[in-house]
Amino acid sequence: MGSEDGFTGPVNLGNPGEFTILELARTVIEATGSRSEVVFKPLPHDDPMQRKPDIALAKERLGWSPRISLAEGLPKTIAYFRKTLGIG
């Protein structure tokens, strides 16, 4: 939205800090106090083995880069959804 006329994406937005989906799942479970269990399923044949967004275009063309880490943002996100959904 804030880019110059004629510029179209796609533009990757995300945090280039790497962690596994298992690490993310365990972090969310711990942060929420959930009793959820992680279930392992076979990966699709085209599943990317690395999920690290290349945000160079976002930095260059939009002047954007992440300012909040997962450790800082996750509690804020959880609090927002608890309030919005009226949960504990």
Phi and psi restraints in degrees (range 20) as a CNS / XPLOR table:
assign (resid 1 and name C) (resid 2 and name N)
       (resid 2 and name CA) (resid 2 and name C) 1.0 -96.5 20.0 2
assign (resid 2 and name N) (resid 2 and name CA)
       (resid 2 and name C) (resid 3 and name N) 1.0 15.7 20.0 2
assign (resid 2 and name C) (resid 3 and name N)
       (resid 3 and name CA) (resid 3 and name C) 1.0 -90.4 20.0 2
assign (resid 3 and name N) (resid 3 and name CA)
       (resid 3 and name C) (resid 4 and name N) 1.0 166.5 20.0 2
assign (resid 3 and name C) (resid 4 and name N)
       (resid 4 and name CA) (resid 4 and name C) 1.0 -70.1 20.0 2
assign (resid 4 and name N) (resid 4 and name CA)
       (resid 4 and name C) (resid 5 and name N) 1.0 161.1 20.0 2
assign (resid 4 and name C) (resid 5 and name N)
       (resid 5 and name CA) (resid 5 and name C) 1.0 -59.6 20.0 2
assign (resid 5 and name N) (resid 5 and name CA)
       (resid 5 and name C) (resid 6 and name N) 1.0 141.2 20.0 2
assign (resid 5 and name C) (resid 6 and name N)
       (resid 6 and name CA) (resid 6 and name C) 1.0 87.8 20.0 2
assign (resid 6 and name N) (resid 6 and name CA)
       (resid 6 and name C) (resid 7 and name N) 1.0 -7.7 20.0 2
assign (resid 6 and name C) (resid 7 and name N)
       (resid 7 and name CA) (resid 7 and name C) 1.0 -92.9 20.0 2
assign (resid 7 and name N) (resid 7 and name CA)
       (resid 7 and name C) (resid 8 and name N) 1.0 125.4 20.0 2
assign (resid 7 and name C) (resid 8 and name N)
       (resid 8 and name CA) (resid 8 and name C) 1.0 -127.9 20.0 2
assign (resid 8 and name N) (resid 8 and name CA)
       (resid 8 and name C) (resid 9 and name N) 1.0 161.1 20.0 2
assign (resid 8 and name C) (resid 9 and name N)
       (resid 9 and name CA) (resid 9 and name C) 1.0 -89.5 20.0 2
assign (resid 9 and name N) (resid 9 and name CA)
       (resid 9 and name C) (resid 10 and name N) 1.0 -154.7 20.0 2
assign (resid 9 and name C) (resid 10 and name N)
       (resid 10 and name CA) (resid 10 and name C) 1.0 -80.1 20.0 2
assign (resid 10 and name N) (resid 10 and name CA)
       (resid 10 and name C) (resid 11 and name N) 1.0 155.7 20.0 2
assign (resid 10 and name C) (resid 11 and name N)
       (resid 11 and name CA) (resid 11 and name C) 1.0 -126.6 20.0 2
assign (resid 11 and name N) (resid 11 and name CA)
       (resid 11 and name C) (resid 12 and name N) 1.0 124.0 20.0 2
assign (resid 11 and name C) (resid 12 and name N)
       (resid 12 and name CA) (resid 12 and name C) 1.0 -72.6 20.0 2
assign (resid 12 and name N) (resid 12 and name CA)
       (resid 12 and name C) (resid 13 and name N) 1.0 130.1 20.0 2
assign (resid 12 and name C) (resid 13 and name N)
       (resid 13 and name CA) (resid 13 and name C) 1.0 -121.4 20.0 2
assign (resid 13 and name N) (resid 13 and name CA)
       (resid 13 and name C) (resid 14 and name N) 1.0 131.8 20.0 2
assign (resid 13 and name C) (resid 14 and name N)
       (resid 14 and name CA) (resid 14 and name C) 1.0 169.1 20.0 2
assign (resid 14 and name N) (resid 14 and name CA)
       (resid 14 and name C) (resid 15 and name N) 1.0 179.6 20.0 2
assign (resid 14 and name C) (resid 15 and name N)
       (resid 15 and name CA) (resid 15 and name C) 1.0 -101.0 20.0 2
assign (resid 15 and name N) (resid 15 and name CA)
       (resid 15 and name C) (resid 16 and name N) 1.0 122.9 20.0 2
assign (resid 15 and name C) (resid 16 and name N)
       (resid 16 and name CA) (resid 16 and name C) 1.0 -74.5 20.0 2
assign (resid 16 and name N) (resid 16 and name CA)
       (resid 16 and name C) (resid 17 and name N) 1.0 -0.1 20.0 2
assign (resid 16 and name C) (resid 17 and name N)
       (resid 17 and name CA) (resid 17 and name C) 1.0 -66.0 20.0 2
assign (resid 17 and name N) (resid 17 and name CA)
       (resid 17 and name C) (resid 18 and name N) 1.0 131.2 20.0 2
assign (resid 17 and name C) (resid 18 and name N)
       (resid 18 and name CA) (resid 18 and name C) 1.0 -95.8 20.0 2
assign (resid 18 and name N) (resid 18 and name CA)
       (resid 18 and name C) (resid 19 and name N) 1.0 140.7 20.0 2
assign (resid 18 and name C) (resid 19 and name N)
       (resid 19 and name CA) (resid 19 and name C) 1.0 -155.2 20.0 2
assign (resid 19 and name N) (resid 19 and name CA)
       (resid 19 and name C) (resid 20 and name N) 1.0 157.1 20.0 2
assign (resid 19 and name C) (resid 20 and name N)
       (resid 20 and name CA) (resid 20 and name C) 1.0 -80.4 20.0 2
assign (resid 20 and name N) (resid 20 and name CA)
       (resid 20 and name C) (resid 21 and name N) 1.0 161.3 20.0 2
assign (resid 20 and name C) (resid 21 and name N)
       (resid 21 and name CA) (resid 21 and name C) 1.0 -62.3 20.0 2
assign (resid 21 and name N) (resid 21 and name CA)
       (resid 21 and name C) (resid 22 and name N) 1.0 -36.0 20.0 2
assign (resid 21 and name C) (resid 22 and name N)
       (resid 22 and name CA) (resid 22 and name C) 1.0 -62.9 20.0 2
assign (resid 22 and name N) (resid 22 and name CA)
       (resid 22 and name C) (resid 23 and name N) 1.0 -43.7 20.0 2
assign (resid 22 and name C) (resid 23 and name N)
       (resid 23 and name CA) (resid 23 and name C) 1.0 -61.7 20.0 2
assign (resid 23 and name N) (resid 23 and name CA)
       (resid 23 and name C) (resid 24 and name N) 1.0 -42.3 20.0 2
assign (resid 23 and name C) (resid 24 and name N)
       (resid 24 and name CA) (resid 24 and name C) 1.0 -63.1 20.0 2
assign (resid 24 and name N) (resid 24 and name CA)
       (resid 24 and name C) (resid 25 and name N) 1.0 -46.1 20.0 2
assign (resid 24 and name C) (resid 25 and name N)
       (resid 25 and name CA) (resid 25 and name C) 1.0 -59.9 20.0 2
assign (resid 25 and name N) (resid 25 and name CA)
       (resid 25 and name C) (resid 26 and name N) 1.0 -45.9 20.0 2
assign (resid 25 and name C) (resid 26 and name N)
       (resid 26 and name CA) (resid 26 and name C) 1.0 -64.9 20.0 2
assign (resid 26 and name N) (resid 26 and name CA)
       (resid 26 and name C) (resid 27 and name N) 1.0 -37.2 20.0 2
assign (resid 26 and name C) (resid 27 and name N)
       (resid 27 and name CA) (resid 27 and name C) 1.0 -64.8 20.0 2
assign (resid 27 and name N) (resid 27 and name CA)
       (resid 27 and name C) (resid 28 and name N) 1.0 -44.5 20.0 2
assign (resid 27 and name C) (resid 28 and name N)
       (resid 28 and name CA) (resid 28 and name C) 1.0 -65.7 20.0 2
assign (resid 28 and name N) (resid 28 and name CA)
       (resid 28 and name C) (resid 29 and name N) 1.0 -43.8 20.0 2
assign (resid 28 and name C) (resid 29 and name N)
       (resid 29 and name CA) (resid 29 and name C) 1.0 -59.3 20.0 2
assign (resid 29 and name N) (resid 29 and name CA)
       (resid 29 and name C) (resid 30 and name N) 1.0 -45.5 20.0 2
assign (resid 29 and name C) (resid 30 and name N)
       (resid 30 and name CA) (resid 30 and name C) 1.0 -66.3 20.0 2
assign (resid 30 and name N) (resid 30 and name CA)
       (resid 30 and name C) (resid 31 and name N) 1.0 -44.3 20.0 2
assign (resid 30 and name C) (resid 31 and name N)
       (resid 31 and name CA) (resid 31 and name C) 1.0 -66.4 20.0 2
assign (resid 31 and name N) (resid 31 and name CA)
       (resid 31 and name C) (resid 32 and name N) 1.0 -30.1 20.0 2
assign (resid 31 and name C) (resid 32 and name N)
       (resid 32 and name CA) (resid 32 and name C) 1.0 -94.2 20.0 2
assign (resid 32 and name N) (resid 32 and name CA)
       (resid 32 and name C) (resid 33 and name N) 1.0 -11.0 20.0 2
assign (resid 32 and name C) (resid 33 and name N)
       (resid 33 and name CA) (resid 33 and name C) 1.0 70.7 20.0 2
assign (resid 33 and name N) (resid 33 and name CA)
       (resid 33 and name C) (resid 34 and name N) 1.0 23.5 20.0 2
assign (resid 33 and name C) (resid 34 and name N)
       (resid 34 and name CA) (resid 34 and name C) 1.0 -72.0 20.0 2
assign (resid 34 and name N) (resid 34 and name CA)
       (resid 34 and name C) (resid 35 and name N) 1.0 152.2 20.0 2
assign (resid 34 and name C) (resid 35 and name N)
       (resid 35 and name CA) (resid 35 and name C) 1.0 -98.9 20.0 2
assign (resid 35 and name N) (resid 35 and name CA)
       (resid 35 and name C) (resid 36 and name N) 1.0 12.5 20.0 2
assign (resid 35 and name C) (resid 36 and name N)
       (resid 36 and name CA) (resid 36 and name C) 1.0 -60.7 20.0 2
assign (resid 36 and name N) (resid 36 and name CA)
       (resid 36 and name C) (resid 37 and name N) 1.0 150.3 20.0 2
assign (resid 36 and name C) (resid 37 and name N)
       (resid 37 and name CA) (resid 37 and name C) 1.0 -114.8 20.0 2
assign (resid 37 and name N) (resid 37 and name CA)
       (resid 37 and name C) (resid 38 and name N) 1.0 145.8 20.0 2
assign (resid 37 and name C) (resid 38 and name N)
       (resid 38 and name CA) (resid 38 and name C) 1.0 -80.1 20.0 2
assign (resid 38 and name N) (resid 38 and name CA)
       (resid 38 and name C) (resid 39 and name N) 1.0 130.4 20.0 2
assign (resid 38 and name C) (resid 39 and name N)
       (resid 39 and name CA) (resid 39 and name C) 1.0 -114.5 20.0 2
assign (resid 39 and name N) (resid 39 and name CA)
       (resid 39 and name C) (resid 40 and name N) 1.0 128.5 20.0 2
assign (resid 39 and name C) (resid 40 and name N)
       (resid 40 and name CA) (resid 40 and name C) 1.0 -96.1 20.0 2
assign (resid 40 and name N) (resid 40 and name CA)
       (resid 40 and name C) (resid 41 and name N) 1.0 129.9 20.0 2
assign (resid 40 and name C) (resid 41 and name N)
       (resid 41 and name CA) (resid 41 and name C) 1.0 -126.0 20.0 2
assign (resid 41 and name N) (resid 41 and name CA)
       (resid 41 and name C) (resid 42 and name N) 1.0 157.6 20.0 2
assign (resid 41 and name C) (resid 42 and name N)
       (resid 42 and name CA) (resid 42 and name C) 1.0 -61.7 20.0 2
assign (resid 42 and name N) (resid 42 and name CA)
       (resid 42 and name C) (resid 43 and name N) 1.0 141.5 20.0 2
assign (resid 42 and name C) (resid 43 and name N)
       (resid 43 and name CA) (resid 43 and name C) 1.0 -77.0 20.0 2
assign (resid 43 and name N) (resid 43 and name CA)
       (resid 43 and name C) (resid 44 and name N) 1.0 146.9 20.0 2
assign (resid 43 and name C) (resid 44 and name N)
       (resid 44 and name CA) (resid 44 and name C) 1.0 -62.0 20.0 2
assign (resid 44 and name N) (resid 44 and name CA)
       (resid 44 and name C) (resid 45 and name N) 1.0 153.6 20.0 2
assign (resid 44 and name C) (resid 45 and name N)
       (resid 45 and name CA) (resid 45 and name C) 1.0 -62.6 20.0 2
assign (resid 45 and name N) (resid 45 and name CA)
       (resid 45 and name C) (resid 46 and name N) 1.0 -25.9 20.0 2
assign (resid 45 and name C) (resid 46 and name N)
       (resid 46 and name CA) (resid 46 and name C) 1.0 -103.7 20.0 2
assign (resid 46 and name N) (resid 46 and name CA)
       (resid 46 and name C) (resid 47 and name N) 1.0 18.2 20.0 2
assign (resid 46 and name C) (resid 47 and name N)
       (resid 47 and name CA) (resid 47 and name C) 1.0 -66.6 20.0 2
assign (resid 47 and name N) (resid 47 and name CA)
       (resid 47 and name C) (resid 48 and name N) 1.0 129.0 20.0 2
assign (resid 47 and name C) (resid 48 and name N)
       (resid 48 and name CA) (resid 48 and name C) 1.0 -69.9 20.0 2
assign (resid 48 and name N) (resid 48 and name CA)
       (resid 48 and name C) (resid 49 and name N) 1.0 135.4 20.0 2
assign (resid 48 and name C) (resid 49 and name N)
       (resid 49 and name CA) (resid 49 and name C) 1.0 -82.1 20.0 2
assign (resid 49 and name N) (resid 49 and name CA)
       (resid 49 and name C) (resid 50 and name N) 1.0 -16.6 20.0 2
assign (resid 49 and name C) (resid 50 and name N)
       (resid 50 and name CA) (resid 50 and name C) 1.0 -130.3 20.0 2
assign (resid 50 and name N) (resid 50 and name CA)
       (resid 50 and name C) (resid 51 and name N) 1.0 130.3 20.0 2
assign (resid 50 and name C) (resid 51 and name N)
       (resid 51 and name CA) (resid 51 and name C) 1.0 -120.4 20.0 2
assign (resid 51 and name N) (resid 51 and name CA)
       (resid 51 and name C) (resid 52 and name N) 1.0 80.2 20.0 2
assign (resid 51 and name C) (resid 52 and name N)
       (resid 52 and name CA) (resid 52 and name C) 1.0 -130.1 20.0 2
assign (resid 52 and name N) (resid 52 and name CA)
       (resid 52 and name C) (resid 53 and name N) 1.0 106.0 20.0 2
assign (resid 52 and name C) (resid 53 and name N)
       (resid 53 and name CA) (resid 53 and name C) 1.0 -65.9 20.0 2
assign (resid 53 and name N) (resid 53 and name CA)
       (resid 53 and name C) (resid 54 and name N) 1.0 139.1 20.0 2
assign (resid 53 and name C) (resid 54 and name N)
       (resid 54 and name CA) (resid 54 and name C) 1.0 -89.4 20.0 2
assign (resid 54 and name N) (resid 54 and name CA)
       (resid 54 and name C) (resid 55 and name N) 1.0 105.3 20.0 2
assign (resid 54 and name C) (resid 55 and name N)
       (resid 55 and name CA) (resid 55 and name C) 1.0 -99.4 20.0 2
assign (resid 55 and name N) (resid 55 and name CA)
       (resid 55 and name C) (resid 56 and name N) 1.0 16.7 20.0 2
assign (resid 55 and name C) (resid 56 and name N)
       (resid 56 and name CA) (resid 56 and name C) 1.0 -58.1 20.0 2
assign (resid 56 and name N) (resid 56 and name CA)
       (resid 56 and name C) (resid 57 and name N) 1.0 -42.4 20.0 2
assign (resid 56 and name C) (resid 57 and name N)
       (resid 57 and name CA) (resid 57 and name C) 1.0 -65.8 20.0 2
assign (resid 57 and name N) (resid 57 and name CA)
       (resid 57 and name C) (resid 58 and name N) 1.0 -39.4 20.0 2
assign (resid 57 and name C) (resid 58 and name N)
       (resid 58 and name CA) (resid 58 and name C) 1.0 -63.1 20.0 2
assign (resid 58 and name N) (resid 58 and name CA)
       (resid 58 and name C) (resid 59 and name N) 1.0 -41.1 20.0 2
assign (resid 58 and name C) (resid 59 and name N)
       (resid 59 and name CA) (resid 59 and name C) 1.0 -65.8 20.0 2
assign (resid 59 and name N) (resid 59 and name CA)
       (resid 59 and name C) (resid 60 and name N) 1.0 -46.7 20.0 2
assign (resid 59 and name C) (resid 60 and name N)
       (resid 60 and name CA) (resid 60 and name C) 1.0 -68.9 20.0 2
assign (resid 60 and name N) (resid 60 and name CA)
       (resid 60 and name C) (resid 61 and name N) 1.0 -49.7 20.0 2
assign (resid 60 and name C) (resid 61 and name N)
       (resid 61 and name CA) (resid 61 and name C) 1.0 -92.8 20.0 2
assign (resid 61 and name N) (resid 61 and name CA)
       (resid 61 and name C) (resid 62 and name N) 1.0 -27.9 20.0 2
assign (resid 61 and name C) (resid 62 and name N)
       (resid 62 and name CA) (resid 62 and name C) 1.0 -111.1 20.0 2
assign (resid 62 and name N) (resid 62 and name CA)
       (resid 62 and name C) (resid 63 and name N) 1.0 -10.5 20.0 2
assign (resid 62 and name C) (resid 63 and name N)
       (resid 63 and name CA) (resid 63 and name C) 1.0 66.7 20.0 2
assign (resid 63 and name N) (resid 63 and name CA)
       (resid 63 and name C) (resid 64 and name N) 1.0 28.7 20.0 2
assign (resid 63 and name C) (resid 64 and name N)
       (resid 64 and name CA) (resid 64 and name C) 1.0 -108.8 20.0 2
assign (resid 64 and name N) (resid 64 and name CA)
       (resid 64 and name C) (resid 65 and name N) 1.0 139.9 20.0 2
assign (resid 64 and name C) (resid 65 and name N)
       (resid 65 and name CA) (resid 65 and name C) 1.0 -153.1 20.0 2
assign (resid 65 and name N) (resid 65 and name CA)
       (resid 65 and name C) (resid 66 and name N) 1.0 153.5 20.0 2
assign (resid 65 and name C) (resid 66 and name N)
       (resid 66 and name CA) (resid 66 and name C) 1.0 -65.7 20.0 2
assign (resid 66 and name N) (resid 66 and name CA)
       (resid 66 and name C) (resid 67 and name N) 1.0 144.0 20.0 2
assign (resid 66 and name C) (resid 67 and name N)
       (resid 67 and name CA) (resid 67 and name C) 1.0 -117.3 20.0 2
assign (resid 67 and name N) (resid 67 and name CA)
       (resid 67 and name C) (resid 68 and name N) 1.0 -12.8 20.0 2
assign (resid 67 and name C) (resid 68 and name N)
       (resid 68 and name CA) (resid 68 and name C) 1.0 -122.6 20.0 2
assign (resid 68 and name N) (resid 68 and name CA)
       (resid 68 and name C) (resid 69 and name N) 1.0 128.8 20.0 2
assign (resid 68 and name C) (resid 69 and name N)
       (resid 69 and name CA) (resid 69 and name C) 1.0 -78.5 20.0 2
assign (resid 69 and name N) (resid 69 and name CA)
       (resid 69 and name C) (resid 70 and name N) 1.0 165.5 20.0 2
assign (resid 69 and name C) (resid 70 and name N)
       (resid 70 and name CA) (resid 70 and name C) 1.0 -58.1 20.0 2
assign (resid 70 and name N) (resid 70 and name CA)
       (resid 70 and name C) (resid 71 and name N) 1.0 -43.8 20.0 2
assign (resid 70 and name C) (resid 71 and name N)
       (resid 71 and name CA) (resid 71 and name C) 1.0 -60.8 20.0 2
assign (resid 71 and name N) (resid 71 and name CA)
       (resid 71 and name C) (resid 72 and name N) 1.0 -32.2 20.0 2
assign (resid 71 and name C) (resid 72 and name N)
       (resid 72 and name CA) (resid 72 and name C) 1.0 -86.6 20.0 2
assign (resid 72 and name N) (resid 72 and name CA)
       (resid 72 and name C) (resid 73 and name N) 1.0 -39.2 20.0 2
assign (resid 72 and name C) (resid 73 and name N)
       (resid 73 and name CA) (resid 73 and name C) 1.0 -79.3 20.0 2
assign (resid 73 and name N) (resid 73 and name CA)
       (resid 73 and name C) (resid 74 and name N) 1.0 -32.5 20.0 2
assign (resid 73 and name C) (resid 74 and name N)
       (resid 74 and name CA) (resid 74 and name C) 1.0 -60.5 20.0 2
assign (resid 74 and name N) (resid 74 and name CA)
       (resid 74 and name C) (resid 75 and name N) 1.0 -47.7 20.0 2
assign (resid 74 and name C) (resid 75 and name N)
       (resid 75 and name CA) (resid 75 and name C) 1.0 -60.7 20.0 2
assign (resid 75 and name N) (resid 75 and name CA)
       (resid 75 and name C) (resid 76 and name N) 1.0 -36.1 20.0 2
assign (resid 75 and name C) (resid 76 and name N)
       (resid 76 and name CA) (resid 76 and name C) 1.0 -66.4 20.0 2
assign (resid 76 and name N) (resid 76 and name CA)
       (resid 76 and name C) (resid 77 and name N) 1.0 -40.6 20.0 2
assign (resid 76 and name C) (resid 77 and name N)
       (resid 77 and name CA) (resid 77 and name C) 1.0 -66.2 20.0 2
assign (resid 77 and name N) (resid 77 and name CA)
       (resid 77 and name C) (resid 78 and name N) 1.0 -44.2 20.0 2
assign (resid 77 and name C) (resid 78 and name N)
       (resid 78 and name CA) (resid 78 and name C) 1.0 -61.4 20.0 2
assign (resid 78 and name N) (resid 78 and name CA)
       (resid 78 and name C) (resid 79 and name N) 1.0 -44.9 20.0 2
assign (resid 78 and name C) (resid 79 and name N)
       (resid 79 and name CA) (resid 79 and name C) 1.0 -61.5 20.0 2
assign (resid 79 and name N) (resid 79 and name CA)
       (resid 79 and name C) (resid 80 and name N) 1.0 -41.2 20.0 2
assign (resid 79 and name C) (resid 80 and name N)
       (resid 80 and name CA) (resid 80 and name C) 1.0 -59.8 20.0 2
assign (resid 80 and name N) (resid 80 and name CA)
       (resid 80 and name C) (resid 81 and name N) 1.0 -49.2 20.0 2
assign (resid 80 and name C) (resid 81 and name N)
       (resid 81 and name CA) (resid 81 and name C) 1.0 -69.8 20.0 2
assign (resid 81 and name N) (resid 81 and name CA)
       (resid 81 and name C) (resid 82 and name N) 1.0 -34.8 20.0 2
assign (resid 81 and name C) (resid 82 and name N)
       (resid 82 and name CA) (resid 82 and name C) 1.0 -62.0 20.0 2
assign (resid 82 and name N) (resid 82 and name CA)
       (resid 82 and name C) (resid 83 and name N) 1.0 -42.3 20.0 2
assign (resid 82 and name C) (resid 83 and name N)
       (resid 83 and name CA) (resid 83 and name C) 1.0 -67.9 20.0 2
assign (resid 83 and name N) (resid 83 and name CA)
       (resid 83 and name C) (resid 84 and name N) 1.0 -47.1 20.0 2
assign (resid 83 and name C) (resid 84 and name N)
       (resid 84 and name CA) (resid 84 and name C) 1.0 -62.5 20.0 2
assign (resid 84 and name N) (resid 84 and name CA)
       (resid 84 and name C) (resid 85 and name N) 1.0 -39.2 20.0 2
assign (resid 84 and name C) (resid 85 and name N)
       (resid 85 and name CA) (resid 85 and name C) 1.0 -92.4 20.0 2
assign (resid 85 and name N) (resid 85 and name CA)
       (resid 85 and name C) (resid 86 and name N) 1.0 -3.9 20.0 2
assign (resid 85 and name C) (resid 86 and name N)
       (resid 86 and name CA) (resid 86 and name C) 1.0 67.7 20.0 2
assign (resid 86 and name N) (resid 86 and name CA)
       (resid 86 and name C) (resid 87 and name N) 1.0 37.8 20.0 2
assign (resid 86 and name C) (resid 87 and name N)
       (resid 87 and name CA) (resid 87 and name C) 1.0 -103.8 20.0 2
assign (resid 87 and name N) (resid 87 and name CA)
       (resid 87 and name C) (resid 88 and name N) 1.0 130.5 20.0 2
